Amino acid sequence: MNNVLDGKHTAMMLSVVFLATFMDGVDGSIVNVALPTIGDWFGVDTATVSWVAITYMMVLAGLIVAFARIAADTGVRKVLFYGLVVFTAGSLLCGLSVSFPMLIASRAVQAVGASMMAAAGPMCCTEHLPADKLGFGMGVVTIGASVGFALGPAIGGAMLEVLDWPWIFLINIPIGAVAAPLILKAIPADSEKGGKTHMDYQGTVLLFAAIALGTFAIETLSYASMRVVAIVAAVLCLGFMAMFVHRERNTDHPLIRLSMFRRLDFSAIFVCLMLMNMTFMGMLYLIPFFGEICMGLGSLEVGAVLFISAMVTAFVSLPISKWSDRVGRKWFCVCAGLFSSAAFLVQGLLSVDLTVPIICVTMVVMGFGWAFAGGPMASRLVEHAGEEKDMAASLMNEAYYVGGAIGTALVAMLFTAFSGSDGIDIREVSVAMFDAGFAPTAVIVAAMAFLVAVMSFVVKDGKN
């Protein structure tokens, strides 16, 4: 930790971090609501349109560690500011897209900026907050994303009722214009270290290639015509990952200090964070389709349903994070897995009979699950990282976005395989076909969330 701030400057800094993560949260959830509309607009199937979400998270996951290294060497303020600029420019390009390939490319640009913000935001907490306030700071990061997720579906649903889908991206432009000057004022100037960046460019390329190929392999495995390509991509993914590990072990300036993962407790918490986001982002991708196709809900109503989960997280996350600062993190993380598993299991077992009140109850439970995971689990990862707290803070977001990309791809693959909707346009998917894919997918996701509870129980709390 470098410089602990006084109360006034801490509040300003956390406000900026909140705003940056808020934008990321809005963009994630607002896109999920719009996926059925975007798929219908461009005439692509459910699995193909998932790449609007997958591309964003895949690029984020592939670059976040690299930008964390840059932020550690040059200062978090610079990376956070330019990240917001690139993110806003990417949002403009998304809104102006006239073809599906152009939209995917624009999402990649947007994700570059988001990866810069995601890398620098949590580092503000580890650099400028004392240990007994770390859970609170990480809770603010979670709250920013949660409020963004909360407002995103409502904003997106309302926009889709009266406007076209491009406006879900254009909404980021005025927010970015307001937030950019605030970053320069709120983040301490002494965080601008001005050092030379010892960037491991080869490691960055290898890691990005491994994540991209692995995500592509998972998503395309359910396509009969793409199965051989998916297997080749999976093999290449393993090859690039092996080369990345070899590179990191033999360079003076590694992108990631792999020695952190020799500690089983740290590795287990990292996997738990990744699994949590795999389950949440996977189901948040699928639920809007379920609401429109199986329940007959409109975009605004689907947005209202997703709004419930995120608002619960927004209201209870900070109190839970502060509570975990005092009494430890373990049981909060166990509860996160149990709450999430219960919600997904009910959605899967009752899929045919799901009513609006029942799905609203499951969204409340999901909200509590993520509230118990956000601050406590992220702080737990940092506490088990030893001296590498800055890197652990960025690896927290790496777990989120790798998990989000893989989770969305995995759910899309499972749904396509179980439903038999390979290559079928969204408008042609019947209720029976959708339910045949949704129910078993939700049950598998519930089992993944239950594994989080088990692993969290096994790992002991670290020292605050």
GUKE-826540 format. One record per residue (C-alpha): residue in one letter; x, y, z. Coordinates in pm, whole numbers, plus 50000, padded with zeros to 5 digits. Layout:
<pts>
<r a	xx X	yy Y	zz Z>
...
</pts>
This chain:
<pts>
<r m	xx 50000	yy 50000	zz 50000>
<r n	xx 50138	yy 50340	zz 49908>
<r n	xx 49942	yy 50632	zz 50047>
<r v	xx 49637	yy 50612	zz 50273>
<r l	xx 49401	yy 50903	zz 50203>
<r d	xx 49201	yy 51113	zz 50444>
<r g	xx 48823	yy 51080	zz 50461>
<r k	xx 48737	yy 51350	zz 50204>
<r h	xx 48977	yy 51226	zz 49937>
<r t	xx 48883	yy 50865	zz 50006>
<r a	xx 48519	yy 50949	zz 49938>
<r m	xx 48611	yy 51126	zz 49612>
<r m	xx 48827	yy 50838	zz 49496>
<r l	xx 48566	yy 50575	zz 49578>
<r s	xx 48303	yy 50785	zz 49399>
<r v	xx 48510	yy 50774	zz 49080>
<r v	xx 48574	yy 50401	zz 49117>
<r f	xx 48201	yy 50356	zz 49168>
<r l	xx 48122	yy 50552	zz 48852>
<r a	xx 48371	yy 50354	zz 48641>
<r t	xx 48236	yy 50019	zz 48757>
<r f	xx 47882	yy 50154	zz 48725>
<r m	xx 47937	yy 50216	zz 48353>
<r d	xx 48075	yy 49866	zz 48312>
<r g	xx 47774	yy 49721	zz 48494>
<r v	xx 47523	yy 49920	zz 48289>
<r d	xx 47682	yy 49806	zz 47965>
<r g	xx 47683	yy 49442	zz 48069>
<r s	xx 47321	yy 49419	zz 48179>
<r i	xx 47173	yy 49652	zz 47918>
<r v	xx 47320	yy 49429	zz 47645>
<r n	xx 47170	yy 49112	zz 47796>
<r v	xx 46821	yy 49260	zz 47774>
<r a	xx 46880	yy 49364	zz 47414>
<r l	xx 47028	yy 49038	zz 47284>
<r p	xx 46694	yy 48901	zz 47157>
<r t	xx 46629	yy 49230	zz 46974>
<r i	xx 46982	yy 49246	zz 46831>
<r g	xx 46960	yy 48883	zz 46719>
<r d	xx 46627	yy 48951	zz 46549>
<r w	xx 46760	yy 49273	zz 46391>
<r f	xx 47062	yy 49102	zz 46230>
<r g	xx 46888	yy 48767	zz 46174>
<r v	xx 47126	yy 48548	zz 46381>
<r d	xx 47054	yy 48258	zz 46617>
<r t	xx 47075	yy 48254	zz 46999>
<r a	xx 47429	yy 48115	zz 47010>
<r t	xx 47566	yy 48359	zz 46749>
<r v	xx 47418	yy 48668	zz 46913>
<r s	xx 47582	yy 48564	zz 47241>
<r w	xx 47911	yy 48686	zz 47089>
<r v	xx 47795	yy 49042	zz 47155>
<r a	xx 47842	yy 48961	zz 47524>
<r i	xx 48122	yy 48705	zz 47487>
<r t	xx 48350	yy 48930	zz 47277>
<r y	xx 48329	yy 49206	zz 47537>
<r m	xx 48420	yy 48978	zz 47828>
<r m	xx 48679	yy 48783	zz 47629>
<r v	xx 48878	yy 49094	zz 47533>
<r l	xx 48842	yy 49227	zz 47887>
<r a	xx 48977	yy 48904	zz 48036>
<r g	xx 49262	yy 48887	zz 47787>
<r l	xx 49393	yy 49241	zz 47852>
<r i	xx 49311	yy 49324	zz 48213>
<r v	xx 49633	yy 49178	zz 48360>
<r a	xx 49845	yy 49363	zz 48103>
<r f	xx 49683	yy 49694	zz 48192>
<r a	xx 49724	yy 49613	zz 48561>
<r r	xx 50097	yy 49585	zz 48502>
<r i	xx 50095	yy 49918	zz 48316>
<r a	xx 49896	yy 50082	zz 48599>
<r a	xx 50137	yy 49947	zz 48860>
<r d	xx 50430	yy 50102	zz 48673>
<r t	xx 50281	yy 50429	zz 48550>
<r g	xx 49995	yy 50504	zz 48794>
<r v	xx 49630	yy 50414	zz 48819>
<r r	xx 49497	yy 50761	zz 48732>
<r k	xx 49641	yy 50764	zz 48381>
<r v	xx 49516	yy 50414	zz 48299>
<r l	xx 49171	yy 50483	zz 48444>
<r f	xx 49135	yy 50810	zz 48249>
<r y	xx 49242	yy 50676	zz 47909>
<r g	xx 49040	yy 50364	zz 47968>
<r l	xx 48727	yy 50575	zz 48005>
<r v	xx 48808	yy 50764	zz 47683>
<r v	xx 48851	yy 50441	zz 47482>
<r f	xx 48540	yy 50288	zz 47640>
<r t	xx 48330	yy 50591	zz 47544>
<r a	xx 48466	yy 50590	zz 47187>
<r g	xx 48388	yy 50219	zz 47159>
<r s	xx 48033	yy 50283	zz 47279>
<r l	xx 47988	yy 50535	zz 47000>
<r l	xx 48112	yy 50284	zz 46742>
<r c	xx 47872	yy 50019	zz 46877>
<r g	xx 47580	yy 50257	zz 46842>
<r l	xx 47676	yy 50336	zz 46482>
<r s	xx 47721	yy 49971	zz 46377>
<r v	xx 47541	yy 49878	zz 46055>
<r s	xx 47632	yy 49508	zz 46048>
<r f	xx 47682	yy 49228	zz 46299>
<r p	xx 48061	yy 49199	zz 46231>
<r m	xx 48096	yy 49575	zz 46282>
<r l	xx 47911	yy 49550	zz 46614>
<r i	xx 48141	yy 49269	zz 46731>
<r a	xx 48452	yy 49468	zz 46632>
<r s	xx 48317	yy 49778	zz 46810>
<r r	xx 48247	yy 49573	zz 47121>
<r a	xx 48613	yy 49469	zz 47117>
<r v	xx 48721	yy 49836	zz 47111>
<r q	xx 48483	yy 49911	zz 47395>
<r a	xx 48625	yy 49617	zz 47592>
<r v	xx 48981	yy 49750	zz 47559>
<r g	xx 48875	yy 50063	zz 47746>
<r a	xx 48676	yy 49861	zz 47997>
<r s	xx 48979	yy 49640	zz 48068>
<r m	xx 49184	yy 49950	zz 48151>
<r m	xx 48917	yy 50070	zz 48395>
<r a	xx 48871	yy 49724	zz 48545>
<r a	xx 49245	yy 49692	zz 48603>
<r a	xx 49295	yy 50034	zz 48763>
<r g	xx 48973	yy 50062	zz 48967>
<r p	xx 49038	yy 49794	zz 49232>
<r m	xx 49405	yy 49900	zz 49253>
<r c	xx 49285	yy 50235	zz 49387>
<r c	xx 49150	yy 50044	zz 49688>
<r t	xx 49461	yy 49835	zz 49753>
<r e	xx 49692	yy 50134	zz 49716>
<r h	xx 49499	yy 50392	zz 49919>
<r l	xx 49280	yy 50208	zz 50174>
<r p	xx 49390	yy 50053	zz 50506>
<r a	xx 49338	yy 49680	zz 50560>
<r d	xx 49036	yy 49729	zz 50785>
<r k	xx 48861	yy 49927	zz 50510>
<r l	xx 48951	yy 49696	zz 50223>
<r g	xx 48625	yy 49502	zz 50233>
<r f	xx 48434	yy 49832	zz 50226>
<r g	xx 48634	yy 49951	zz 49924>
<r m	xx 48585	yy 49626	zz 49738>
<r g	xx 48218	yy 49650	zz 49834>
<r v	xx 48203	yy 49987	zz 49657>
<r v	xx 48345	yy 49819	zz 49346>
<r t	xx 48073	yy 49555	zz 49373>
<r i	xx 47805	yy 49816	zz 49439>
<r g	xx 47908	yy 50014	zz 49130>
<r a	xx 47869	yy 49707	zz 48912>
<r s	xx 47548	yy 49607	zz 49093>
<r v	xx 47378	yy 49944	zz 49058>
<r g	xx 47485	yy 49946	zz 48694>
<r f	xx 47338	yy 49600	zz 48649>
<r a	xx 47028	yy 49717	zz 48834>
<r l	xx 46964	yy 50022	zz 48620>
<r g	xx 47085	yy 49866	zz 48294>
<r p	xx 46790	yy 49628	zz 48240>
<r a	xx 46536	yy 49897	zz 48330>
<r i	xx 46703	yy 50156	zz 48108>
<r g	xx 46750	yy 49903	zz 47830>
<r g	xx 46394	yy 49775	zz 47850>
<r a	xx 46253	yy 50128	zz 47844>
<r m	xx 46477	yy 50226	zz 47551>
<r l	xx 46381	yy 49921	zz 47349>
<r e	xx 46015	yy 50010	zz 47397>
<r v	xx 46053	yy 50355	zz 47239>
<r l	xx 46393	yy 50358	zz 47064>
<r d	xx 46615	yy 50128	zz 46858>
<r w	xx 46886	yy 49910	zz 47017>
<r p	xx 47186	yy 50138	zz 46926>
<r w	xx 47080	yy 50373	zz 47207>
<r i	xx 47176	yy 50115	zz 47469>
<r f	xx 47538	yy 50190	zz 47376>
<r l	xx 47503	yy 50562	zz 47308>
<r i	xx 47383	yy 50614	zz 47667>
<r n	xx 47746	yy 50571	zz 47780>
<r i	xx 47864	yy 50882	zz 47599>
<r p	xx 47723	yy 51152	zz 47833>
<r i	xx 47827	yy 50947	zz 48138>
<r g	xx 48182	yy 50924	zz 48005>
<r a	xx 48194	yy 51297	zz 47935>
<r v	xx 48105	yy 51370	zz 48298>
<r a	xx 48331	yy 51105	zz 48453>
<r a	xx 48656	yy 51181	zz 48264>
<r p	xx 48740	yy 51515	zz 48433>
<r l	xx 48636	yy 51375	zz 48771>
<r i	xx 48904	yy 51105	zz 48745>
<r l	xx 49180	yy 51364	zz 48707>
<r k	xx 49054	yy 51549	zz 49014>
<r a	xx 48972	yy 51257	zz 49242>
<r i	xx 49267	yy 51019	zz 49196>
<r p	xx 49577	yy 51143	zz 49384>
<r a	xx 49849	yy 51293	zz 49166>
<r d	xx 50118	yy 51095	zz 49348>
<r s	xx 49969	yy 50779	zz 49202>
<r e	xx 50113	yy 50896	zz 48870>
<r k	xx 50440	yy 50709	zz 48920>
<r g	xx 50582	yy 50791	zz 48580>
<r g	xx 50790	yy 50475	zz 48579>
<r k	xx 50896	yy 50272	zz 48280>
<r t	xx 50658	yy 49990	zz 48197>
<r h	xx 50821	yy 49649	zz 48196>
<r m	xx 50556	yy 49496	zz 47977>
<r d	xx 50570	yy 49130	zz 47886>
<r y	xx 50428	yy 49168	zz 47536>
<r q	xx 50487	yy 48805	zz 47444>
<r g	xx 50307	yy 48689	zz 47757>
<r t	xx 50019	yy 48925	zz 47684>
<r v	xx 49972	yy 48784	zz 47334>
<r l	xx 49994	yy 48423	zz 47457>
<r l	xx 49741	yy 48479	zz 47737>
<r f	xx 49497	yy 48660	zz 47511>
<r a	xx 49523	yy 48387	zz 47245>
<r a	xx 49461	yy 48116	zz 47505>
<r i	xx 49152	yy 48290	zz 47646>
<r a	xx 49008	yy 48373	zz 47303>
<r l	xx 49060	yy 48022	zz 47164>
<r g	xx 48928	yy 47855	zz 47478>
<r t	xx 48613	yy 48067	zz 47476>
<r f	xx 48561	yy 48005	zz 47104>
<r a	xx 48604	yy 47630	zz 47153>
<r i	xx 48344	yy 47613	zz 47431>
<r e	xx 48085	yy 47822	zz 47247>
<r t	xx 48114	yy 47638	zz 46914>
<r l	xx 48133	yy 47283	zz 47051>
<r s	xx 47755	yy 47244	zz 47022>
<r y	xx 47756	yy 47315	zz 46644>
<r a	xx 47779	yy 46988	zz 46452>
<r s	xx 47940	yy 47164	zz 46158>
<r m	xx 48197	yy 47335	zz 46383>
<r r	xx 48292	yy 47047	zz 46613>
<r v	xx 48627	yy 46974	zz 46448>
<r v	xx 48713	yy 47346	zz 46451>
<r a	xx 48618	yy 47364	zz 46821>
<r i	xx 48846	yy 47072	zz 46905>
<r v	xx 49135	yy 47230	zz 46714>
<r a	xx 49074	yy 47560	zz 46898>
<r a	xx 49075	yy 47377	zz 47233>
<r v	xx 49408	yy 47209	zz 47153>
<r l	xx 49558	yy 47541	zz 47045>
<r c	xx 49426	yy 47700	zz 47365>
<r l	xx 49610	yy 47443	zz 47576>
<r g	xx 49923	yy 47494	zz 47369>
<r f	xx 49920	yy 47871	zz 47409>
<r m	xx 49852	yy 47837	zz 47782>
<r a	xx 50150	yy 47604	zz 47820>
<r m	xx 50369	yy 47852	zz 47632>
<r f	xx 50236	yy 48133	zz 47853>
<r v	xx 50327	yy 47943	zz 48171>
<r h	xx 50674	yy 47867	zz 48035>
<r r	xx 50722	yy 48231	zz 47938>
<r e	xx 50614	yy 48363	zz 48278>
<r r	xx 50851	yy 48129	zz 48460>
<r n	xx 51150	yy 48241	zz 48253>
<r t	xx 51116	yy 48618	zz 48223>
<r d	xx 51246	yy 48886	zz 48460>
<r h	xx 50924	yy 49087	zz 48434>
<r p	xx 50633	yy 48839	zz 48422>
<r l	xx 50281	yy 48951	zz 48343>
<r i	xx 50151	yy 48738	zz 48632>
<r r	xx 50359	yy 48604	zz 48920>
<r l	xx 50254	yy 48242	zz 48891>
<r s	xx 50405	yy 48170	zz 49233>
<r m	xx 50083	yy 48320	zz 49378>
<r f	xx 49893	yy 48018	zz 49247>
<r r	xx 50120	yy 47773	zz 49429>
<r r	xx 49917	yy 47857	zz 49736>
<r l	xx 49615	yy 47630	zz 49724>
<r d	xx 49402	yy 47872	zz 49928>
<r f	xx 49466	yy 48158	zz 49682>
<r s	xx 49399	yy 47935	zz 49381>
<r a	xx 49077	yy 47802	zz 49535>
<r i	xx 48942	yy 48153	zz 49601>
<r f	xx 49034	yy 48259	zz 49247>
<r v	xx 48842	yy 47960	zz 49109>
<r c	xx 48544	yy 48045	zz 49333>
<r l	xx 48533	yy 48400	zz 49197>
<r m	xx 48553	yy 48268	zz 48843>
<r l	xx 48278	yy 48011	zz 48904>
<r m	xx 48051	yy 48273	zz 49060>
<r n	xx 48070	yy 48493	zz 48754>
<r m	xx 48042	yy 48194	zz 48520>
<r t	xx 47707	yy 48106	zz 48679>
<r f	xx 47572	yy 48462	zz 48701>
<r m	xx 47673	yy 48587	zz 48358>
<r g	xx 47566	yy 48260	zz 48197>
<r m	xx 47216	yy 48274	zz 48344>
<r l	xx 47183	yy 48649	zz 48291>
<r y	xx 47250	yy 48582	zz 47924>
<r l	xx 46979	yy 48313	zz 47904>
<r i	xx 46704	yy 48456	zz 48126>
<r p	xx 46602	yy 48742	zz 47889>
<r f	xx 46539	yy 48487	zz 47613>
<r f	xx 46341	yy 48271	zz 47857>
<r g	xx 46130	yy 48569	zz 47964>
<r e	xx 46041	yy 48670	zz 47609>
<r i	xx 45998	yy 48324	zz 47450>
<r c	xx 45855	yy 48112	zz 47736>
<r m	xx 45681	yy 48371	zz 47953>
<r g	xx 45566	yy 48616	zz 47687>
<r l	xx 45726	yy 48916	zz 47858>
<r g	xx 45824	yy 49233	zz 47676>
<r s	xx 46167	yy 49397	zz 47690>
<r l	xx 46057	yy 49638	zz 47963>
<r e	xx 45918	yy 49354	zz 48176>
<r v	xx 46231	yy 49144	zz 48134>
<r g	xx 46436	yy 49446	zz 48237>
<r a	xx 46225	yy 49483	zz 48549>
<r v	xx 46285	yy 49118	zz 48642>
<r l	xx 46663	yy 49152	zz 48609>
<r f	xx 46641	yy 49481	zz 48798>
<r i	xx 46530	yy 49292	zz 49111>
<r s	xx 46847	yy 49086	zz 49151>
<r a	xx 47087	yy 49375	zz 49100>
<r m	xx 46896	yy 49609	zz 49331>
<r v	xx 46907	yy 49355	zz 49614>
<r t	xx 47284	yy 49334	zz 49568>
<r a	xx 47310	yy 49713	zz 49557>
<r f	xx 47124	yy 49759	zz 49886>
<r v	xx 47286	yy 49487	zz 50096>
<r s	xx 47638	yy 49456	zz 49953>
<r l	xx 47803	yy 49739	zz 50150>
<r p	xx 47663	yy 49636	zz 50492>
<r i	xx 47769	yy 49277	zz 50423>
<r s	xx 48117	yy 49389	zz 50312>
<r k	xx 48164	yy 49600	zz 50627>
<r w	xx 48039	yy 49311	zz 50839>
<r s	xx 48294	yy 49079	zz 50677>
<r d	xx 48569	yy 49331	zz 50764>
<r r	xx 48488	yy 49268	zz 51131>
<r v	xx 48409	yy 48897	zz 51153>
<r g	xx 48588	yy 48731	zz 50859>
<r r	xx 48493	yy 48630	zz 50507>
<r k	xx 48451	yy 48252	zz 50506>
<r w	xx 48083	yy 48208	zz 50589>
<r f	xx 47978	yy 48493	zz 50363>
<r c	xx 48145	yy 48313	zz 50070>
<r v	xx 47978	yy 47984	zz 50165>
<r c	xx 47639	yy 48156	zz 50171>
<r a	xx 47709	yy 48314	zz 49830>
<r g	xx 47740	yy 47970	zz 49674>
<r l	xx 47436	yy 47830	zz 49856>
<r f	xx 47205	yy 48121	zz 49770>
<r s	xx 47309	yy 48116	zz 49405>
<r s	xx 47276	yy 47738	zz 49375>
<r a	xx 46926	yy 47746	zz 49526>
<r a	xx 46808	yy 48017	zz 49284>
<r f	xx 46940	yy 47841	zz 48974>
<r l	xx 46807	yy 47502	zz 49089>
<r v	xx 46454	yy 47639	zz 49131>
<r q	xx 46471	yy 47803	zz 48787>
<r g	xx 46577	yy 47472	zz 48632>
<r l	xx 46341	yy 47235	zz 48815>
<r l	xx 46037	yy 47461	zz 48777>
<r s	xx 46115	yy 47596	zz 48431>
<r v	xx 45787	yy 47477	zz 48278>
<r d	xx 45584	yy 47614	zz 48567>
<r l	xx 45779	yy 47933	zz 48632>
<r t	xx 45550	yy 48228	zz 48692>
<r v	xx 45648	yy 48592	zz 48725>
<r p	xx 45624	yy 48587	zz 49109>
<r i	xx 45840	yy 48273	zz 49132>
<r i	xx 46111	yy 48401	zz 48900>
<r c	xx 46109	yy 48731	zz 49091>
<r v	xx 46176	yy 48541	zz 49415>
<r t	xx 46468	yy 48358	zz 49253>
<r m	xx 46609	yy 48691	zz 49137>
<r v	xx 46597	yy 48817	zz 49497>
<r v	xx 46792	yy 48510	zz 49609>
<r m	xx 47042	yy 48562	zz 49326>
<r g	xx 47088	yy 48920	zz 49445>
<r f	xx 47178	yy 48801	zz 49795>
<r g	xx 47415	yy 48545	zz 49646>
<r w	xx 47617	yy 48806	zz 49461>
<r a	xx 47606	yy 49047	zz 49757>
<r f	xx 47766	yy 48780	zz 49977>
<r a	xx 48030	yy 48711	zz 49712>
<r g	xx 48130	yy 49062	zz 49597>
<r g	xx 48319	yy 49238	zz 49877>
<r p	xx 48395	yy 48936	zz 50101>
<r m	xx 48525	yy 48702	zz 49831>
<r a	xx 48727	yy 48973	zz 49653>
<r s	xx 48882	yy 49086	zz 49982>
<r r	xx 48954	yy 48725	zz 50070>
<r l	xx 49154	yy 48686	zz 49749>
<r v	xx 49361	yy 48996	zz 49831>
<r e	xx 49424	yy 48880	zz 50188>
<r h	xx 49561	yy 48547	zz 50066>
<r a	xx 49793	yy 48711	zz 49811>
<r g	xx 50076	yy 48802	zz 50049>
<r e	xx 50271	yy 49100	zz 49918>
<r e	xx 50108	yy 49093	zz 49573>
<r k	xx 49795	yy 49284	zz 49673>
<r d	xx 49781	yy 49507	zz 49364>
<r m	xx 49813	yy 49210	zz 49130>
<r a	xx 49552	yy 49020	zz 49333>
<r a	xx 49309	yy 49310	zz 49296>
<r s	xx 49344	yy 49293	zz 48919>
<r l	xx 49326	yy 48914	zz 48920>
<r m	xx 48993	yy 48958	zz 49098>
<r n	xx 48857	yy 49125	zz 48785>
<r e	xx 49040	yy 48871	zz 48570>
<r a	xx 48840	yy 48600	zz 48748>
<r y	xx 48519	yy 48798	zz 48691>
<r y	xx 48569	yy 48846	zz 48319>
<r v	xx 48729	yy 48513	zz 48234>
<r g	xx 48440	yy 48358	zz 48425>
<r g	xx 48189	yy 48580	zz 48246>
<r a	xx 48322	yy 48496	zz 47900>
<r i	xx 48351	yy 48124	zz 47967>
<r g	xx 48019	yy 48114	zz 48153>
<r t	xx 47827	yy 48283	zz 47873>
<r a	xx 47992	yy 48058	zz 47614>
<r l	xx 47931	yy 47746	zz 47825>
<r v	xx 47563	yy 47826	zz 47885>
<r a	xx 47514	yy 47906	zz 47515>
<r m	xx 47677	yy 47573	zz 47426>
<r l	xx 47476	yy 47371	zz 47680>
<r f	xx 47150	yy 47536	zz 47579>
<r t	xx 47213	yy 47476	zz 47208>
<r a	xx 47307	yy 47112	zz 47271>
<r f	xx 47006	yy 47033	zz 47493>
<r s	xx 46752	yy 47229	zz 47286>
<r g	xx 46876	yy 47126	zz 46942>
<r s	xx 46856	yy 47489	zz 46824>
<r d	xx 47181	yy 47480	zz 46625>
<r g	xx 47146	yy 47734	zz 46341>
<r i	xx 46779	yy 47812	zz 46414>
<r d	xx 46677	yy 48178	zz 46404>
<r i	xx 46560	yy 48322	zz 46738>
<r r	xx 46212	yy 48383	zz 46595>
<r e	xx 46179	yy 48013	zz 46512>
<r v	xx 46266	yy 47870	zz 46857>
<r s	xx 45949	yy 47718	zz 47010>
<r v	xx 45856	yy 47725	zz 47379>
<r a	xx 45903	yy 47348	zz 47410>
<r m	xx 46243	yy 47362	zz 47241>
<r f	xx 46359	yy 47650	zz 47461>
<r d	xx 46245	yy 47478	zz 47781>
<r a	xx 46425	yy 47158	zz 47676>
<r g	xx 46749	yy 47357	zz 47673>
<r f	xx 46686	yy 47590	zz 47966>
<r a	xx 46598	yy 47337	zz 48238>
<r p	xx 46907	yy 47111	zz 48229>
<r t	xx 47137	yy 47408	zz 48171>
<r a	xx 47009	yy 47581	zz 48486>
<r v	xx 47054	yy 47261	zz 48692>
<r i	xx 47416	yy 47226	zz 48576>
<r v	xx 47481	yy 47591	zz 48663>
<r a	xx 47330	yy 47528	zz 49009>
<r a	xx 47578	yy 47246	zz 49064>
<r m	xx 47864	yy 47482	zz 48974>
<r a	xx 47742	yy 47737	zz 49230>
<r f	xx 47717	yy 47467	zz 49497>
<r l	xx 48083	yy 47382	zz 49430>
<r v	xx 48165	yy 47744	zz 49525>
<r a	xx 48006	yy 47686	zz 49867>
<r v	xx 48205	yy 47367	zz 49920>
<r m	xx 48540	yy 47519	zz 49820>
<r s	xx 48474	yy 47833	zz 50028>
<r f	xx 48407	yy 47617	zz 50332>
<r v	xx 48736	yy 47433	zz 50294>
<r v	xx 48954	yy 47745	zz 50269>
<r k	xx 49038	yy 47918	zz 50598>
<r d	xx 49026	yy 48296	zz 50635>
<r g	xx 49352	yy 48485	zz 50598>
<r k	xx 49480	yy 48753	zz 50833>
<r n	xx 49333	yy 49101	zz 50788>
</pts>
